[in-house]
Amino acid sequence: MIPIPVPVTQVSIYPYIPQAPIRVLPVLVNGAGTYSVGTLTTNIFYNLDLTSGTQENGGVHAGLKYYAVFKDANGNESTTTWMTCLQGGPSPRFGRTISLLGSTSNETGIDAHADIAYQVHLGGIDVDMAVPPTEPLVVPLIRDGNGIATFVGLLPGGTWSVAVSGGDRTNPLRDGMRVTVRGINIATGKPFAIPGTLVTTDAGDPAEFVQYNGPQAG
């Protein structure tokens, strides 16, 4: 399931303290932004991206765990699972991935050590066949798709993967085909290109791609 960010308001962010008997003071109030939940194979992804909010009681800090209480467009209040702060500052971002397989934590079905570092929800995705940079050639494969790009690992290493749903299939896409992927970051409205070349691991719908680390064409 490709996650679709939904607007949220009246966001309050609280430090996550396991089995805490009381609610602690919020570290951000009056926030607004988008919240999304999606799945990719055996993983569930949670993302909260805020564009505003008032930080207090020490504020939020990257790398620490928090949970959020917010209202959706219909005025319904919801509470999220705990998420890790991926980016602090005036526009903080939070995310979490839950693996349904291979749990190594005390939480059933949850990999608390997943090192997911970055997720980008994309629209207007274009997938082209990878060609040598010296060749003035574009072979379009998918046009105007939607999906999510996921970076797992720690810089400067790590690996990108992308799932693309829908769009126009302008040329045949096959498993094993090397591609390039670009789109529009839904959160910012700005162009976003996945660095390097990816290889097609599933040519279905959604199509799935993983960063290719072998010899480059050319």
Backbone as ProteinMPNN parsed JSONL, in Angstrom:
{"seq_chain_A": "MIPIPVPVTQVSIYPYIPQAPIRVLPVLVNGAGTYSVGTLTTNIFYNLDLTSGTQENGGVHAGLKYYAVFKDANGNESTTTWMTCLQGGPSPRFGRTISLLGSTSNETGIDAHADIAYQVHLGGIDVDMAVPPTEPLVVPLIRDGNGIATFVGLLPGGTWSVAVSGGDRTNPLRDGMRVTVRGINIATGKPFAIPGTLVTTDAGDPAEFVQYNGPQAG", "coords_chain_A": {"N_chain_A": [[0.838, -1.186, 0.0], [0.712, 2.067, -1.005], [1.698, 4.843, 0.825], [-0.373, 7.631, 1.605], [-0.011, 10.899, 2.328], [-1.83, 12.641, 4.822], [-3.428, 15.654, 5.818], [-2.786, 17.047, 9.043], [-3.621, 18.623, 12.144], [-3.341, 20.686, 15.119], [-1.293, 19.371, 16.451], [0.418, 17.662, 18.954], [3.488, 16.854, 20.434], [5.021, 14.296, 22.285], [7.517, 13.089, 24.547], [8.563, 9.698, 24.268], [8.111, 7.341, 26.662], [8.575, 4.218, 27.727], [5.933, 2.278, 29.088], [5.102, 4.29, 30.761], [3.301, 5.64, 33.51], [1.937, 8.022, 33.46], [1.065, 10.876, 31.427], [3.592, 12.762, 30.057], [4.898, 16.166, 29.929], [4.258, 18.009, 26.904], [6.575, 18.443, 24.169], [6.315, 19.828, 21.902], [3.794, 21.88, 20.556], [0.626, 22.808, 19.051], [1.127, 22.091, 16.405], [1.328, 21.483, 12.807], [0.937, 19.62, 9.787], [1.692, 16.695, 7.866], [0.589, 13.27, 7.983], [1.281, 9.822, 7.551], [0.711, 6.375, 6.745], [2.013, 3.384, 5.537], [2.683, 0.401, 3.558], [5.261, -1.864, 2.55], [6.179, -4.71, 1.042], [7.026, -6.746, 3.641], [7.096, -4.76, 5.523], [5.979, -2.069, 7.571], [5.396, 1.362, 7.361], [5.65, 4.446, 9.085], [5.1, 7.899, 9.062], [5.566, 11.253, 10.046], [5.446, 14.507, 9.184], [6.148, 17.749, 9.988], [5.24, 21.118, 9.433], [4.992, 23.314, 10.946], [4.802, 24.579, 14.341], [5.053, 24.976, 17.912], [7.801, 24.782, 19.896], [8.596, 23.547, 23.119], [9.577, 23.048, 26.569], [12.142, 21.967, 26.201], [12.007, 20.994, 23.602], [12.149, 19.097, 20.432], [14.428, 16.491, 19.416], [16.705, 15.144, 17.097], [16.971, 11.647, 16.636], [15.837, 10.8, 19.025], [12.988, 9.22, 20.668], [9.502, 9.702, 20.123], [5.94, 10.298, 20.533], [2.834, 11.214, 18.941], [-0.072, 13.289, 19.231], [-2.912, 14.177, 17.46], [-5.273, 15.979, 15.323], [-7.409, 15.065, 12.624], [-8.65, 16.023, 9.326], [-11.364, 15.846, 9.719], [-11.715, 16.414, 12.327], [-11.259, 14.38, 14.097], [-9.548, 12.893, 16.789], [-6.339, 11.411, 17.088], [-3.8, 9.106, 18.175], [-0.425, 8.45, 17.67], [1.798, 5.613, 17.051], [4.987, 5.143, 18.72], [7.642, 7.054, 17.329], [10.775, 7.732, 15.729], [12.609, 10.738, 15.899], [13.625, 12.126, 12.976], [14.572, 14.463, 12.004], [15.304, 17.492, 13.475], [14.648, 20.88, 14.558], [12.8, 23.728, 13.113], [10.972, 22.499, 11.388], [10.235, 19.651, 12.066], [10.739, 16.097, 11.485], [9.424, 12.809, 11.658], [9.724, 9.263, 11.918], [9.105, 5.735, 11.469], [9.757, 2.276, 11.065], [8.234, -0.874, 10.917], [8.957, -4.203, 11.06], [7.48, -7.15, 9.913], [8.606, -9.561, 9.978], [11.339, -11.511, 11.226], [11.853, -10.415, 13.82], [13.832, -8.832, 16.297], [13.505, -7.788, 18.733], [11.958, -7.157, 21.98], [9.368, -6.615, 21.444], [6.626, -8.01, 19.949], [6.795, -8.871, 16.591], [8.111, -6.55, 15.864], [10.884, -4.785, 14.758], [13.02, -3.259, 16.571], [15.47, -2.241, 16.048], [15.679, -1.393, 13.51], [17.266, 0.421, 10.962], [16.247, 2.561, 9.508], [16.558, 5.558, 7.795], [15.549, 7.608, 6.247], [12.692, 8.675, 4.485], [10.81, 9.32, 1.601], [7.929, 10.584, 0.23], [6.628, 10.356, -2.942], [5.344, 11.938, -5.876], [4.217, 12.114, -9.311], [6.114, 10.418, -10.548], [8.797, 9.511, -12.617], [10.184, 6.883, -14.398], [13.017, 5.798, -16.004], [14.886, 3.873, -18.413], [18.165, 2.965, -17.562], [20.929, 4.391, -19.132], [24.186, 4.702, -20.704], [25.958, 7.652, -19.678], [27.039, 9.033, -21.774], [25.403, 8.664, -23.892], [22.967, 10.258, -25.754], [20.136, 9.631, -25.012], [16.824, 8.768, -24.111], [14.833, 6.445, -22.573], [11.735, 5.988, -21.784], [9.959, 4.37, -19.133], [8.03, 4.277, -17.047], [5.576, 6.703, -16.442], [4.452, 9.436, -14.515], [3.868, 8.177, -12.022], [3.14, 7.115, -8.598], [4.546, 6.917, -5.293], [6.889, 5.628, -2.813], [10.071, 6.441, -1.627], [12.753, 4.924, -0.007], [15.388, 5.196, 2.237], [17.798, 3.219, 3.643], [20.062, 2.626, 6.209], [23.286, 3.982, 7.107], [24.805, 7.104, 6.494], [28.082, 7.49, 4.999], [27.198, 5.336, 3.532], [24.609, 2.97, 2.941], [21.376, 2.246, 1.385], [19.134, 2.897, -1.268], [15.694, 2.278, -1.917], [12.791, 1.922, -3.96], [9.289, 2.064, -4.36], [6.839, 2.014, -6.808], [3.676, 2.95, -7.767], [0.971, 2.567, -10.06], [0.66, 4.924, -12.799], [1.707, 5.566, -16.229], [2.657, 2.986, -18.367], [4.979, 3.235, -20.57], [6.901, 1.853, -22.017], [8.006, -1.606, -22.118], [8.624, -2.942, -18.892], [10.95, -4.855, -17.144], [11.936, -7.461, -14.859], [15.101, -7.104, -13.303], [15.986, -5.083, -14.946], [17.922, -2.141, -15.291], [17.463, 1.098, -13.973], [16.621, 4.633, -13.77], [15.257, 6.913, -11.393], [12.991, 9.493, -10.721], [11.071, 12.172, -9.236], [8.449, 14.114, -7.683], [8.797, 15.538, -4.568], [6.366, 15.08, -2.287], [5.952, 16.329, 0.148], [7.398, 18.717, 0.026], [7.005, 19.727, -2.511], [8.99, 19.935, -4.359], [11.342, 18.957, -6.986], [12.746, 15.652, -6.905], [15.348, 13.42, -7.124], [16.396, 10.074, -7.229], [19.567, 9.114, -6.264], [22.087, 7.791, -8.455], [21.914, 4.491, -9.967], [19.234, 2.161, -10.182], [17.998, -1.209, -9.728], [15.506, -3.26, -11.168], [13.445, -5.083, -9.135], [10.922, -6.101, -9.005], [8.632, -6.104, -11.479], [5.965, -5.631, -11.442], [2.848, -4.147, -10.326], [2.522, -2.57, -7.397], [5.631, -1.456, -8.848], [8.959, -2.385, -7.969], [12.123, -1.23, -6.921], [15.646, -1.41, -6.334], [18.624, 0.042, -5.12], [21.397, -0.103, -7.298], [24.562, -1.487, -7.045], [26.618, -2.43, -8.572], [28.936, -2.669, -11.433], [28.81, 0.223, -13.488], [27.039, 1.133, -16.481], [28.619, 2.019, -19.561]], "CA_chain_A": [[0.0, 0.0, 0.0], [1.47, 3.308, -1.069], [1.17, 5.783, 1.808], [-0.855, 8.924, 1.137], [0.012, 11.837, 3.454], [-3.072, 13.355, 5.102], [-3.166, 16.828, 6.66], [-3.116, 16.952, 10.46], [-3.496, 19.893, 12.864], [-3.356, 20.608, 16.582], [-0.36, 18.295, 16.775], [1.252, 17.754, 20.156], [4.524, 15.825, 20.45], [5.406, 13.932, 23.636], [8.582, 12.09, 24.656], [8.093, 8.335, 24.472], [8.689, 6.68, 27.836], [7.872, 2.932, 27.793], [5.16, 1.904, 30.267], [4.948, 5.434, 31.673], [1.942, 5.638, 34.055], [1.313, 9.321, 33.254], [1.494, 11.59, 30.235], [4.552, 13.81, 30.385], [4.623, 17.431, 29.26], [4.601, 18.001, 25.483], [7.762, 19.203, 23.765], [5.878, 20.64, 20.762], [2.34, 22.034, 20.55], [0.032, 23.6, 17.958], [1.793, 21.738, 15.164], [0.544, 21.148, 11.616], [1.748, 18.955, 8.776], [1.069, 15.519, 7.252], [0.853, 11.969, 8.604], [0.988, 8.75, 6.604], [1.035, 4.998, 7.08], [2.046, 2.587, 4.318], [3.351, -0.888, 3.638], [6.109, -2.313, 1.447], [6.445, -6.122, 1.325], [6.704, -7.114, 5.026], [7.376, -3.62, 6.391], [4.981, -1.005, 7.737], [6.076, 2.632, 7.548], [4.919, 5.549, 9.676], [5.79, 9.168, 8.871], [4.925, 12.506, 10.443], [6.248, 15.656, 8.752], [5.522, 18.976, 10.466], [5.662, 22.377, 8.809], [4.909, 24.382, 11.944], [4.618, 24.125, 15.709], [5.774, 25.711, 18.939], [8.551, 23.857, 20.73], [8.721, 23.952, 24.507], [10.076, 22.002, 27.471], [13.33, 21.349, 25.625], [11.847, 20.758, 22.169], [12.423, 17.771, 19.885], [15.825, 16.304, 19.033], [16.907, 14.019, 16.194], [17.465, 10.417, 17.234], [15.052, 10.415, 20.19], [11.674, 8.663, 20.358], [8.358, 10.514, 20.516], [4.659, 9.958, 19.921], [2.089, 12.433, 18.619], [-1.526, 13.346, 19.293], [-3.306, 15.191, 16.473], [-6.626, 15.89, 14.775], [-7.438, 15.02, 11.171], [-9.495, 17.046, 8.692], [-12.73, 15.706, 10.235], [-11.718, 16.745, 13.742], [-11.066, 13.191, 14.923], [-8.243, 12.858, 17.451], [-5.62, 10.142, 16.997], [-2.486, 9.014, 18.808], [0.45, 7.608, 16.858], [2.804, 4.779, 17.694], [6.217, 5.918, 18.897], [8.466, 7.235, 16.142], [12.059, 8.385, 15.96], [12.769, 12.037, 15.254], [14.629, 12.049, 11.922], [15.081, 15.816, 11.752], [14.804, 18.466, 14.431], [14.495, 22.216, 13.993], [11.451, 24.295, 13.018], [10.104, 21.603, 10.605], [10.723, 18.314, 12.427], [10.219, 14.926, 10.799], [9.454, 11.611, 12.48], [9.442, 8.073, 11.14], [9.339, 4.425, 12.073], [9.437, 1.106, 10.256], [7.972, -2.09, 11.678], [9.136, -5.408, 10.255], [6.609, -8.236, 10.332], [9.421, -10.774, 9.997], [12.698, -11.399, 11.757], [11.933, -9.514, 14.965], [14.945, -9.048, 17.223], [13.245, -7.01, 19.938], [10.996, -7.747, 22.893], [8.044, -6.305, 20.952], [6.267, -8.993, 18.946], [6.641, -8.381, 15.233], [8.708, -5.231, 15.681], [12.338, -4.725, 14.787], [13.306, -1.957, 17.156], [16.789, -1.799, 15.641], [15.683, -1.032, 12.094], [18.051, 1.645, 10.833], [15.706, 3.404, 8.46], [17.031, 6.907, 8.05], [14.916, 8.656, 5.454], [11.623, 8.246, 3.596], [10.28, 10.419, 0.804], [6.73, 10.273, -0.527], [6.821, 10.963, -4.253], [4.313, 11.942, -6.905], [4.758, 12.429, -10.631], [7.36, 9.66, -10.685], [9.237, 9.056, -13.935], [11.203, 5.831, -14.386], [13.648, 5.642, -17.316], [15.935, 2.87, -18.499], [19.494, 3.54, -17.369], [21.793, 4.316, -20.307], [25.454, 5.384, -20.44], [25.806, 9.114, -19.689], [27.509, 9.58, -23.053], [24.377, 8.436, -24.9], [21.856, 11.226, -25.678], [18.976, 8.785, -25.243], [15.91, 8.586, -23.0], [13.874, 5.372, -22.811], [10.785, 6.051, -20.667], [9.313, 3.116, -18.744], [6.835, 4.658, -16.292], [5.355, 8.137, -16.352], [3.432, 9.968, -13.615], [3.491, 7.237, -10.975], [3.195, 7.563, -7.206], [5.207, 5.907, -4.485], [7.707, 6.011, -1.674], [11.498, 6.125, -1.695], [13.226, 4.628, 1.334], [16.833, 5.07, 2.42], [18.095, 2.418, 4.828], [21.486, 2.557, 6.493], [23.94, 5.164, 7.646], [25.684, 7.792, 5.558], [27.894, 7.686, 3.562], [26.73, 4.124, 2.883], [23.161, 2.885, 2.867], [20.773, 1.811, 0.13], [17.817, 3.407, -1.635], [14.728, 1.431, -2.604], [11.627, 2.699, -4.379], [8.094, 1.365, -4.826], [6.08, 2.918, -7.673], [2.343, 2.443, -8.067], [0.229, 3.266, -11.111], [1.42, 5.586, -13.844], [1.603, 5.047, -17.591], [3.769, 2.129, -18.788], [5.225, 3.638, -21.951], [7.697, 0.784, -22.615], [7.994, -2.759, -21.205], [9.52, -2.985, -17.738], [11.243, -6.25, -16.834], [12.781, -7.718, -13.697], [16.525, -7.042, -13.598], [16.316, -3.914, -15.757], [18.479, -1.007, -14.558], [16.64, 2.28, -14.224], [16.763, 5.834, -12.951], [13.953, 7.296, -10.852], [12.855, 10.861, -10.215], [9.682, 12.553, -9.02], [8.211, 15.329, -6.91], [8.642, 15.334, -3.134], [5.025, 15.562, -1.96], [6.011, 17.191, 1.334], [7.98, 20.024, -0.285], [6.627, 20.166, -3.844], [10.197, 20.143, -5.158], [11.848, 17.758, -7.667], [13.606, 14.778, -6.113], [15.894, 12.337, -7.941], [17.133, 9.059, -6.492], [20.937, 9.11, -6.79], [22.629, 6.572, -9.038], [21.112, 3.562, -10.751], [18.514, 1.147, -9.435], [17.671, -2.401, -10.495], [14.108, -3.653, -10.99], [13.285, -6.362, -8.444], [9.554, -6.553, -9.276], [8.102, -5.261, -12.543], [4.51, -5.571, -11.328], [2.275, -2.893, -9.837], [3.601, -1.581, -7.577], [6.971, -1.86, -9.266], [9.913, -2.185, -6.887], [13.487, -1.025, -7.388], [16.649, -1.32, -5.282], [19.852, 0.675, -5.615], [22.359, -1.011, -7.937], [25.927, -1.14, -6.619], [27.577, -3.085, -9.423], [29.565, -1.822, -12.461], [27.901, 1.078, -14.225], [27.153, 1.071, -17.947], [29.354, 3.136, -20.143]], "C_chain_A": [[0.877, 1.242, 0.0], [0.883, 4.304, -0.08], [0.764, 7.108, 1.176], [-0.862, 9.876, 2.332], [-1.321, 12.558, 3.6], [-2.767, 14.532, 6.023], [-3.589, 16.57, 8.104], [-2.847, 18.306, 11.115], [-3.564, 19.625, 14.361], [-2.468, 19.462, 17.071], [0.398, 18.623, 18.061], [2.218, 16.578, 20.151], [4.965, 15.595, 21.887], [6.604, 12.982, 23.602], [7.981, 10.709, 24.9], [8.849, 7.705, 25.631], [7.937, 5.367, 28.009], [7.202, 2.704, 29.14], [5.051, 3.051, 31.278], [3.511, 5.476, 32.185], [1.214, 6.96, 33.832], [1.815, 9.913, 31.941], [2.422, 12.73, 30.649], [4.204, 15.069, 29.612], [5.015, 17.356, 27.784], [5.849, 18.828, 25.218], [7.498, 20.004, 22.498], [4.363, 20.681, 20.774], [1.923, 22.871, 19.341], [0.719, 23.334, 16.619], [0.817, 21.449, 14.041], [1.477, 20.511, 10.607], [0.993, 17.812, 8.152], [1.499, 14.255, 7.984], [0.48, 10.885, 7.611], [1.424, 7.414, 7.172], [0.991, 4.199, 5.789], [2.775, 1.28, 4.544], [4.189, -1.126, 2.393], [6.612, -3.7, 1.807], [6.068, -6.421, 2.78], [6.994, -5.989, 6.008], [6.197, -2.661, 6.426], [5.726, 0.275, 8.065], [5.131, 3.67, 8.135], [5.745, 6.82, 9.481], [4.937, 10.329, 9.344], [5.876, 13.638, 10.084], [5.52, 16.927, 9.153], [6.106, 20.183, 9.748], [5.602, 23.54, 9.779], [4.691, 23.757, 13.312], [5.471, 24.942, 16.658], [6.474, 24.724, 19.866], [8.713, 24.428, 22.141], [9.238, 22.771, 25.324], [11.252, 21.23, 26.872], [13.237, 21.039, 24.156], [12.152, 19.327, 21.755], [13.868, 17.7, 19.404], [15.957, 15.044, 18.185], [17.494, 12.828, 16.946], [16.686, 9.941, 18.448], [13.653, 9.971, 19.779], [10.562, 9.542, 20.932], [7.077, 9.851, 19.997], [3.859, 11.241, 19.772], [0.597, 12.219, 18.847], [-1.958, 14.469, 18.356], [-4.778, 15.025, 16.107], [-6.552, 15.891, 13.254], [-8.418, 16.061, 10.635], [-10.936, 16.996, 9.181], [-12.829, 16.019, 11.726], [-11.556, 15.56, 14.667], [-9.656, 13.18, 15.513], [-7.635, 11.468, 17.365], [-4.294, 10.259, 17.73], [-1.628, 8.049, 18.006], [1.195, 6.59, 17.714], [4.037, 5.635, 17.95], [6.981, 5.955, 17.579], [9.77, 7.91, 16.541], [12.09, 9.724, 15.239], [13.921, 11.941, 14.252], [15.278, 13.394, 11.658], [14.465, 16.759, 12.775], [14.582, 19.808, 13.767], [13.055, 22.65, 13.871], [10.475, 23.432, 12.228], [10.517, 20.157, 10.877], [10.021, 17.209, 11.647], [10.414, 13.702, 11.691], [9.123, 10.403, 11.614], [9.717, 6.81, 11.925], [9.004, 3.353, 11.053], [9.262, -0.085, 11.175], [8.089, -3.268, 10.728], [8.247, -6.515, 10.806], [7.343, -9.569, 10.398], [10.733, -10.493, 10.704], [12.83, -10.452, 12.916], [13.107, -9.873, 15.856], [14.721, -8.308, 18.53], [12.283, -7.758, 20.837], [9.567, -7.472, 22.468], [7.719, -7.272, 19.824], [6.089, -8.333, 17.593], [7.289, -7.05, 14.972], [10.219, -5.339, 15.755], [12.733, -3.35, 15.276], [14.647, -1.411, 16.711], [16.843, -1.45, 14.155], [16.346, 0.323, 11.929], [17.564, 2.499, 9.683], [16.031, 4.857, 8.783], [16.202, 7.969, 7.342], [13.848, 8.05, 4.564], [11.062, 9.466, 2.889], [9.063, 9.923, 0.042], [6.773, 11.063, -1.832], [5.553, 10.884, -5.1], [4.96, 12.286, -8.237], [6.041, 11.698, -10.936], [7.591, 9.257, -12.137], [10.349, 8.032, -13.751], [11.717, 5.656, -15.812], [14.653, 4.505, -17.271], [17.28, 3.56, -18.351], [20.325, 3.315, -18.626], [23.104, 5.013, -19.97], [25.29, 6.896, -20.546], [26.261, 9.753, -20.987], [26.474, 9.43, -24.155], [23.232, 9.436, -24.733], [20.518, 10.536, -25.938], [18.145, 8.687, -23.971], [14.911, 7.502, -23.395], [12.899, 5.353, -21.633], [10.126, 4.697, -20.418], [8.008, 3.358, -17.996], [6.764, 6.175, -16.259], [4.214, 8.424, -15.382], [2.917, 8.926, -12.615], [3.509, 7.888, -9.603], [3.895, 6.5, -6.381], [6.007, 6.475, -3.337], [9.138, 5.555, -1.922], [12.005, 5.986, -0.268], [14.738, 4.486, 1.332], [17.081, 4.327, 3.713], [19.6, 2.351, 5.012], [21.993, 3.854, 7.068], [24.833, 5.78, 6.586], [27.131, 7.592, 5.969], [27.451, 6.435, 2.831], [25.223, 4.123, 2.756], [22.664, 2.563, 1.466], [19.401, 2.44, -0.048], [16.976, 2.282, -2.225], [13.487, 2.27, -2.893], [10.506, 1.758, -4.782], [7.243, 2.371, -5.584], [4.762, 2.259, -8.056], [1.706, 3.263, -9.181], [1.153, 3.879, -12.15], [1.201, 4.922, -15.193], [2.842, 4.242, -17.938], [4.011, 2.386, -20.275], [6.082, 2.648, -22.723], [7.736, -0.377, -21.634], [9.039, -2.637, -20.102], [9.702, -4.439, -17.35], [12.105, -6.356, -15.577], [14.247, -7.724, -14.122], [16.941, -5.832, -14.407], [16.846, -2.79, -14.862], [17.765, 0.267, -14.968], [17.155, 3.468, -13.43], [15.368, 6.295, -12.562], [14.0, 8.735, -10.362], [11.363, 11.179, -10.059], [9.598, 13.867, -8.278], [8.009, 14.94, -5.446], [7.304, 15.937, -2.707], [5.058, 16.547, -0.792], [6.481, 18.597, 1.0], [7.53, 20.591, -1.628], [7.801, 20.366, -4.782], [10.633, 18.845, -5.841], [12.796, 16.97, -6.766], [14.045, 13.619, -6.996], [16.647, 11.356, -7.049], [18.544, 8.987, -7.072], [21.327, 7.756, -7.372], [21.607, 5.767, -9.818], [20.44, 2.555, -9.829], [18.238, -0.044, -10.337], [16.245, -2.814, -10.157], [14.044, -5.028, -10.324], [11.885, -6.93, -8.627], [8.946, -5.601, -10.288], [6.591, -5.134, -12.495], [4.031, -4.188, -10.909], [1.816, -3.121, -8.392], [4.901, -2.222, -8.053], [7.947, -1.523, -8.146], [11.336, -2.166, -7.443], [14.414, -0.901, -6.178], [17.928, -0.77, -5.89], [20.836, -0.369, -6.107], [23.756, -0.552, -7.589], [27.003, -1.823, -7.444], [28.205, -2.127, -10.431], [28.523, -1.03, -13.22], [28.113, 0.908, -15.719], [27.977, 2.238, -18.434], [30.754, 2.838, -20.327]], "O_chain_A": [[1.69, 1.438, 0.904], [-0.314, 4.587, -0.135], [1.468, 7.641, 0.319], [-1.644, 9.679, 3.262], [-1.882, 13.035, 2.613], [-1.93, 14.412, 6.918], [-4.623, 15.952, 8.356], [-1.956, 19.043, 10.693], [-3.808, 18.504, 14.806], [-2.832, 18.699, 17.966], [0.941, 19.716, 18.224], [1.821, 15.441, 19.895], [5.249, 16.54, 22.622], [6.691, 12.146, 22.703], [7.012, 10.566, 25.645], [10.07, 7.555, 25.586], [6.769, 5.384, 28.399], [7.807, 2.904, 30.193], [4.925, 2.825, 32.481], [2.58, 5.36, 31.388], [-0.005, 7.022, 33.996], [2.85, 9.505, 31.414], [2.07, 13.556, 31.491], [3.328, 15.055, 28.748], [6.004, 16.706, 27.445], [6.147, 19.781, 25.937], [8.354, 20.775, 22.061], [3.709, 19.657, 20.973], [2.739, 23.538, 18.705], [0.874, 24.241, 15.801], [-0.366, 21.202, 14.276], [2.668, 20.82, 10.571], [-0.211, 17.917, 7.922], [2.601, 14.169, 8.526], [-0.521, 11.006, 6.905], [2.363, 7.323, 7.963], [0.036, 4.317, 5.021], [3.404, 1.073, 5.581], [3.858, -0.642, 1.311], [7.378, -3.861, 2.757], [4.887, -6.355, 3.12], [7.125, -6.237, 7.207], [5.505, -2.471, 5.426], [6.589, 0.286, 8.943], [3.968, 3.766, 7.741], [6.955, 6.815, 9.71], [3.737, 10.384, 9.077], [6.983, 13.72, 10.617], [4.396, 17.164, 8.71], [7.308, 20.255, 9.493], [6.097, 24.627, 9.484], [4.428, 22.56, 13.429], [6.481, 25.524, 16.263], [5.823, 23.926, 20.541], [8.936, 25.624, 22.325], [9.323, 21.646, 24.832], [11.351, 20.011, 27.013], [14.261, 20.837, 23.503], [12.383, 18.457, 22.594], [14.46, 18.713, 19.032], [15.389, 14.003, 18.515], [18.39, 12.977, 17.776], [16.848, 8.796, 18.869], [13.184, 10.297, 18.688], [10.655, 10.051, 22.049], [7.12, 8.967, 19.142], [4.172, 12.247, 20.41], [0.077, 11.116, 18.677], [-1.44, 15.583, 18.438], [-5.438, 14.07, 16.519], [-5.75, 16.612, 12.66], [-8.948, 16.876, 11.39], [-11.659, 17.987, 9.074], [-13.902, 15.902, 12.318], [-11.695, 15.695, 15.883], [-8.682, 13.431, 14.802], [-8.327, 10.466, 17.545], [-3.739, 11.346, 17.886], [-2.068, 6.942, 17.696], [1.22, 6.69, 18.941], [4.12, 6.752, 17.44], [6.96, 4.993, 16.811], [9.846, 8.579, 17.572], [11.647, 9.827, 14.096], [15.064, 11.7, 14.64], [16.397, 13.463, 11.151], [13.244, 16.814, 12.921], [14.355, 19.88, 12.559], [12.168, 22.025, 14.453], [9.264, 23.601, 12.37], [11.09, 19.506, 10.003], [8.879, 17.355, 11.211], [11.424, 13.572, 12.383], [8.33, 10.508, 10.678], [10.457, 6.812, 12.909], [8.07, 3.508, 10.267], [10.045, -0.284, 12.103], [7.4, -3.324, 9.709], [8.252, -6.79, 12.006], [6.78, -10.58, 10.818], [11.178, -9.347, 10.766], [13.827, -9.736, 13.005], [13.358, -11.044, 16.14], [15.633, -8.205, 19.35], [11.841, -8.859, 20.508], [8.636, -8.026, 23.052], [8.459, -7.347, 18.843], [5.339, -7.367, 17.45], [7.035, -6.456, 13.924], [10.767, -5.912, 16.696], [12.779, -2.391, 14.505], [14.949, -0.244, 16.961], [17.922, -1.235, 13.604], [16.036, 1.267, 12.656], [18.364, 3.094, 8.961], [15.807, 5.325, 9.899], [16.156, 9.114, 7.791], [14.078, 7.009, 3.948], [10.861, 10.515, 3.501], [9.152, 8.952, -0.709], [6.934, 12.283, -1.826], [4.802, 9.91, -5.048], [6.117, 12.702, -8.283], [6.964, 12.273, -11.515], [6.697, 8.729, -12.799], [11.326, 8.277, -13.044], [10.936, 5.394, -16.726], [15.211, 4.204, -16.215], [17.513, 4.615, -18.942], [20.418, 2.195, -19.128], [23.145, 5.83, -19.05], [24.56, 7.377, -21.413], [25.906, 10.896, -21.273], [26.634, 9.997, -25.236], [22.591, 9.464, -23.683], [19.848, 10.806, -26.935], [18.692, 8.54, -22.878], [14.228, 7.615, -24.413], [13.201, 4.766, -20.594], [9.782, 3.975, -21.353], [6.996, 2.716, -18.28], [7.777, 6.848, -16.07], [3.169, 7.772, -15.405], [1.713, 8.803, -12.385], [3.848, 9.063, -9.463], [3.85, 5.317, -6.719], [5.839, 7.628, -2.938], [9.382, 4.434, -2.367], [11.722, 6.83, 0.583], [15.3, 3.746, 0.525], [16.624, 4.756, 4.772], [20.331, 2.05, 4.068], [21.214, 4.719, 7.467], [25.535, 5.071, 5.865], [27.416, 7.527, 7.164], [27.334, 6.462, 1.606], [24.62, 5.164, 2.491], [23.419, 2.6, 0.495], [18.607, 2.509, 0.89], [17.492, 1.431, -2.95], [13.175, 3.209, -2.161], [10.743, 0.764, -5.469], [6.952, 3.454, -5.074], [4.737, 1.154, -8.597], [1.87, 4.482, -9.248], [2.276, 3.419, -12.356], [0.591, 3.856, -15.287], [3.959, 4.744, -17.822], [3.329, 1.822, -21.131], [6.009, 2.596, -23.951], [7.525, -0.174, -20.438], [10.188, -2.274, -20.353], [8.726, -5.182, -17.239], [12.896, -5.463, -15.271], [14.598, -8.276, -15.165], [18.136, -5.571, -14.546], [16.285, -2.521, -13.8], [17.494, 0.494, -16.148], [18.002, 3.334, -12.547], [14.409, 6.093, -13.307], [14.937, 9.14, -9.674], [10.511, 10.536, -10.671], [10.556, 14.639, -8.245], [7.153, 14.115, -5.128], [7.123, 17.153, -2.756], [4.272, 17.494, -0.755], [6.026, 19.565, 1.609], [7.653, 21.792, -1.867], [7.639, 20.904, -5.877], [10.338, 17.756, -5.348], [13.546, 17.541, -5.973], [13.207, 12.911, -7.554], [17.445, 11.767, -6.207], [18.69, 8.811, -8.281], [20.946, 6.709, -6.849], [20.583, 6.284, -10.267], [21.012, 2.147, -8.818], [18.243, 0.082, -11.562], [15.822, -2.728, -9.003], [14.527, -6.016, -10.878], [11.678, -8.127, -8.424], [8.76, -4.42, -9.996], [5.991, -4.582, -13.418], [4.72, -3.188, -11.113], [0.813, -3.803, -8.177], [5.222, -3.36, -7.713], [7.794, -0.513, -7.458], [11.7, -2.965, -8.306], [14.031, -0.364, -5.138], [18.271, -1.078, -7.032], [21.085, -1.377, -5.446], [24.112, 0.608, -7.798], [28.175, -1.804, -7.068], [28.039, -0.912, -10.315], [27.465, -1.559, -13.56], [29.211, 0.584, -16.173], [28.028, 3.298, -17.81], [31.507, 3.683, -20.81]]}, "name": "protein", "num_of_chains": 1, "seq": "MIPIPVPVTQVSIYPYIPQAPIRVLPVLVNGAGTYSVGTLTTNIFYNLDLTSGTQENGGVHAGLKYYAVFKDANGNESTTTWMTCLQGGPSPRFGRTISLLGSTSNETGIDAHADIAYQVHLGGIDVDMAVPPTEPLVVPLIRDGNGIATFVGLLPGGTWSVAVSGGDRTNPLRDGMRVTVRGINIATGKPFAIPGTLVTTDAGDPAEFVQYNGPQAG"}
